Amino acid sequence: MSHAIDIGADRLLGMSRSELDRLFRSSPPGEIPRGKGLGTVLLGLGPKMNAVAAVLARRLMWQGKVFDPDGRELRNLVTPFGIRAVRARVYRDSSWSDNGACIVLDYSRTSLVAHRIRDEIRGVGQGVYLGNVYWGRRKVLDFSLTFRDART
């Protein structure tokens, strides 16, 4: 995966919401990832608040996503035990933020709990993806996924 930019997940924690939005809009979609991606919640509220929120979210609710080998579906890793649940379809489409290409994580037909959620991701670094979370058509959160095997 080649990028004009190469940003790690730690650097994303220090970014404001507007910086995260600019980075997402300027990034390519990259390849659809495969395997386990470590998730980080990004609130865009400054480094300290972001770090606290990311640690709490990871310990209590969400650790990341596991993409199937064929790249068509994923499951979220939820609860402190990392249970694979909340399935989504994965495909390429236009982003709701800027109509550019992105990878969509679509829960509308796969999850009763998250049927109003749509995630969009784009590659921002070697094995690192920046994501937007939409509730309906409203953007509510940012996150990152880091894949240790950077051949995604």
KEVEX-197658 format. One record per residue (C-alpha): residue in three letters; residue number from 1; x, y, z. Coordinates in steps of 0.001 Angstrom, whole numbers, always signed. Each point is the difference from the previous one (the first is absolute). Layout:
% KEVEX-197658
{type ALA; seq NUM; xx X; yy Y; zz Z} .
...
% end
This chain:
% KEVEX-197658
{type MET; seq 1; xx +0; yy +0; zz +0} .
{type SER; seq 2; xx +1601; yy +3295; zz -995} .
{type HIS; seq 3; xx -1038; yy +3352; zz +1299} .
{type ALA; seq 4; xx +939; yy +3596; zz -590} .
{type ILE; seq 5; xx -197; yy +184; zz +3785} .
{type ASP; seq 6; xx +943; yy -2581; zz +2618} .
{type ILE; seq 7; xx -1615; yy +603; zz +3357} .
{type GLY; seq 8; xx -30; yy -2399; zz +2933} .
{type ALA; seq 9; xx -2896; yy -473; zz +2413} .
{type ASP; seq 10; xx +1851; yy +1820; zz +2806} .
{type ARG; seq 11; xx +215; yy +3174; zz -2081} .
{type LEU; seq 12; xx -3746; yy -155; zz -697} .
{type LEU; seq 13; xx -678; yy +236; zz +3752} .
{type GLY; seq 14; xx +1497; yy +3502; zz +6} .
{type MET; seq 15; xx -2159; yy +1341; zz -2818} .
{type SER; seq 16; xx -3053; yy +2211; zz +273} .
{type ARG; seq 17; xx -3267; yy -987; zz -1650} .
{type SER; seq 18; xx +609; yy +2474; zz -2854} .
{type GLU; seq 19; xx +3506; yy -1418; zz -553} .
{type LEU; seq 20; xx -1431; yy -3539; zz -77} .
{type ASP; seq 21; xx -2639; yy +1132; zz -2520} .
{type ARG; seq 22; xx +2651; yy +1602; zz -2242} .
{type LEU; seq 23; xx +2181; yy -3109; zz +205} .
{type PHE; seq 24; xx -2913; yy -2289; zz -879} .
{type ARG; seq 25; xx -956; yy +2125; zz -3008} .
{type SER; seq 26; xx +3573; yy +72; zz -1316} .
{type SER; seq 27; xx +672; yy -3742; zz +403} .
{type PRO; seq 28; xx -470; yy -2840; zz -2488} .
{type PRO; seq 29; xx -2261; yy -2928; zz +891} .
{type GLY; seq 30; xx +2833; yy -2515; zz -145} .
{type GLU; seq 31; xx -545; yy -3730; zz -250} .
{type ILE; seq 32; xx -2829; yy -1681; zz +1881} .
{type PRO; seq 33; xx +1703; yy -1303; zz +3135} .
{type ARG; seq 34; xx +80; yy -3632; zz +1093} .
{type GLY; seq 35; xx +448; yy -1367; zz +3499} .
{type LYS; seq 36; xx -65; yy +1704; zz +3379} .
{type GLY; seq 37; xx +240; yy +3768; zz +312} .
{type LEU; seq 38; xx +584; yy +1549; zz +3430} .
{type GLY; seq 39; xx -2569; yy +2764; zz +477} .
{type THR; seq 40; xx +505; yy +3435; zz +1537} .
{type VAL; seq 41; xx -2865; yy +2417; zz +667} .
{type LEU; seq 42; xx +920; yy +3560; zz -1074} .
{type LEU; seq 43; xx -2035; yy +2801; zz +1545} .
{type GLY; seq 44; xx +2036; yy +2865; zz -1460} .
{type LEU; seq 45; xx +117; yy +1773; zz +3380} .
{type GLY; seq 46; xx +3750; yy +220; zz +461} .
{type PRO; seq 47; xx +2671; yy -2531; zz +894} .
{type LYS; seq 48; xx -843; yy -563; zz +3684} .
{type MET; seq 49; xx -3774; yy -360; zz -401} .
{type ASN; seq 50; xx +454; yy -2153; zz -3098} .
{type ALA; seq 51; xx +2428; yy -2317; zz +1786} .
{type VAL; seq 52; xx -2305; yy -427; zz +3015} .
{type ALA; seq 53; xx -3051; yy -657; zz -2207} .
{type ALA; seq 54; xx +1943; yy -2460; zz -2167} .
{type VAL; seq 55; xx +1205; yy -2021; zz +3007} .
{type LEU; seq 56; xx -3445; yy -76; zz +1627} .
{type ALA; seq 57; xx -1754; yy -972; zz -3236} .
{type ARG; seq 58; xx +2502; yy -2769; zz -707} .
{type ARG; seq 59; xx -194; yy -1453; zz +3511} .
{type LEU; seq 60; xx -3779; yy +225; zz +371} .
{type MET; seq 61; xx -1702; yy -114; zz -3400} .
{type TRP; seq 62; xx +1893; yy -326; zz -3275} .
{type GLN; seq 63; xx +3433; yy -1396; zz -837} .
{type GLY; seq 64; xx -141; yy +97; zz -3789} .
{type LYS; seq 65; xx -1232; yy -1926; zz -3036} .
{type VAL; seq 66; xx +795; yy -3341; zz -1605} .
{type PHE; seq 67; xx -350; yy -58; zz -3783} .
{type ASP; seq 68; xx -729; yy -3312; zz -1707} .
{type PRO; seq 69; xx +2711; yy -1408; zz -2291} .
{type ASP; seq 70; xx -2135; yy +754; zz -3069} .
{type GLY; seq 71; xx -465; yy +3643; zz +1088} .
{type ARG; seq 72; xx -3794; yy -55; zz -331} .
{type GLU; seq 73; xx -1001; yy +47; zz +3677} .
{type LEU; seq 74; xx +1331; yy +833; zz +3421} .
{type ARG; seq 75; xx -880; yy -406; zz +3630} .
{type ASN; seq 76; xx +698; yy +2480; zz +2772} .
{type LEU; seq 77; xx +1929; yy -1020; zz +3086} .
{type VAL; seq 78; xx -2240; yy +1091; zz +2870} .
{type THR; seq 79; xx -158; yy -237; zz +3805} .
{type PRO; seq 80; xx +3101; yy -301; zz +2179} .
{type PHE; seq 81; xx +319; yy -3583; zz -1273} .
{type GLY; seq 82; xx +316; yy +898; zz -3698} .
{type ILE; seq 83; xx -3049; yy -1953; zz -1114} .
{type ARG; seq 84; xx -442; yy -50; zz -3786} .
{type ALA; seq 85; xx -3439; yy +1531; zz -552} .
{type VAL; seq 86; xx -1827; yy +2706; zz -1964} .
{type ARG; seq 87; xx +546; yy -1073; zz -3586} .
{type ALA; seq 88; xx +353; yy +2404; zz -2935} .
{type ARG; seq 89; xx +222; yy -313; zz -3768} .
{type VAL; seq 90; xx +3168; yy +1483; zz -1519} .
{type TYR; seq 91; xx +176; yy +1613; zz -3438} .
{type ARG; seq 92; xx +1298; yy +3019; zz -1921} .
{type ASP; seq 93; xx -2284; yy +2950; zz -604} .
{type SER; seq 94; xx -114; yy +3800; zz +68} .
{type SER; seq 95; xx +547; yy +1702; zz +3341} .
{type TRP; seq 96; xx -2771; yy +2019; zz +1557} .
{type SER; seq 97; xx +2600; yy +2584; zz +1059} .
{type ASP; seq 98; xx +1332; yy +935; zz -3442} .
{type ASN; seq 99; xx -1334; yy -2456; zz -2634} .
{type GLY; seq 100; xx +3536; yy -1374; zz -463} .
{type ALA; seq 101; xx +792; yy -3704; zz +56} .
{type CYS; seq 102; xx +40; yy -1747; zz +3369} .
{type ILE; seq 103; xx -484; yy -3390; zz +1596} .
{type VAL; seq 104; xx -3477; yy -303; zz +1534} .
{type LEU; seq 105; xx -786; yy -2112; zz +3069} .
{type ASP; seq 106; xx -3751; yy -375; zz -275} .
{type TYR; seq 107; xx -2098; yy -1293; zz +2921} .
{type SER; seq 108; xx -3429; yy +795; zz -1529} .
{type ARG; seq 109; xx -844; yy -3579; zz -1012} .
{type THR; seq 110; xx +2176; yy -1997; zz +2362} .
{type SER; seq 111; xx -702; yy +1352; zz +3484} .
{type LEU; seq 112; xx -3147; yy +746; zz +1976} .
{type VAL; seq 113; xx +2040; yy +1939; zz +2567} .
{type ALA; seq 114; xx +2016; yy +2106; zz -2452} .
{type HIS; seq 115; xx -2277; yy +117; zz -3059} .
{type ARG; seq 116; xx +176; yy +3820; zz -130} .
{type ILE; seq 117; xx +3827; yy +21; zz +89} .
{type ARG; seq 118; xx +2281; yy +425; zz -2988} .
{type ASP; seq 119; xx +3767; yy +209; zz +340} .
{type GLU; seq 120; xx +2305; yy +1269; zz -2717} .
{type ILE; seq 121; xx +3759; yy -590; zz +5} .
{type ARG; seq 122; xx +2999; yy +1212; zz -1979} .
{type GLY; seq 123; xx +3664; yy -886; zz +291} .
{type VAL; seq 124; xx +2220; yy +2599; zz +1644} .
{type GLY; seq 125; xx +3135; yy -2028; zz +689} .
{type GLN; seq 126; xx +1624; yy -3380; zz -325} .
{type GLY; seq 127; xx -2713; yy -2280; zz +1424} .
{type VAL; seq 128; xx -1884; yy +2979; zz +1527} .
{type TYR; seq 129; xx -3524; yy +1070; zz -972} .
{type LEU; seq 130; xx -1945; yy +3063; zz +1117} .
{type GLY; seq 131; xx -3738; yy -475; zz +319} .
{type ASN; seq 132; xx -3185; yy +2038; zz +274} .
{type VAL; seq 133; xx -3075; yy -1314; zz +1798} .
{type TYR; seq 134; xx -3425; yy +1128; zz -1209} .
{type TRP; seq 135; xx -3261; yy -412; zz +1907} .
{type GLY; seq 136; xx -2549; yy +379; zz -2757} .
{type ARG; seq 137; xx +1581; yy +2705; zz -2163} .
{type ARG; seq 138; xx +1592; yy +1839; zz +2945} .
{type LYS; seq 139; xx +3705; yy -452; zz +739} .
{type VAL; seq 140; xx +428; yy -740; zz +3701} .
{type LEU; seq 141; xx +3514; yy -1314; zz +566} .
{type ASP; seq 142; xx +3431; yy -741; zz -1435} .
{type PHE; seq 143; xx +2111; yy -3103; zz +562} .
{type SER; seq 144; xx +3133; yy -1685; zz -1253} .
{type LEU; seq 145; xx +870; yy -3592; zz -783} .
{type THR; seq 146; xx +3579; yy -1239; zz +147} .
{type PHE; seq 147; xx +960; yy -3275; zz -1630} .
{type ARG; seq 148; xx +3257; yy -1521; zz +1234} .
{type ASP; seq 149; xx +381; yy -1908; zz -3260} .
{type ALA; seq 150; xx +439; yy +3008; zz -2285} .
{type ARG; seq 151; xx -746; yy -2066; zz -3131} .
{type THR; seq 152; xx -3675; yy +1101; zz +243} .
% end
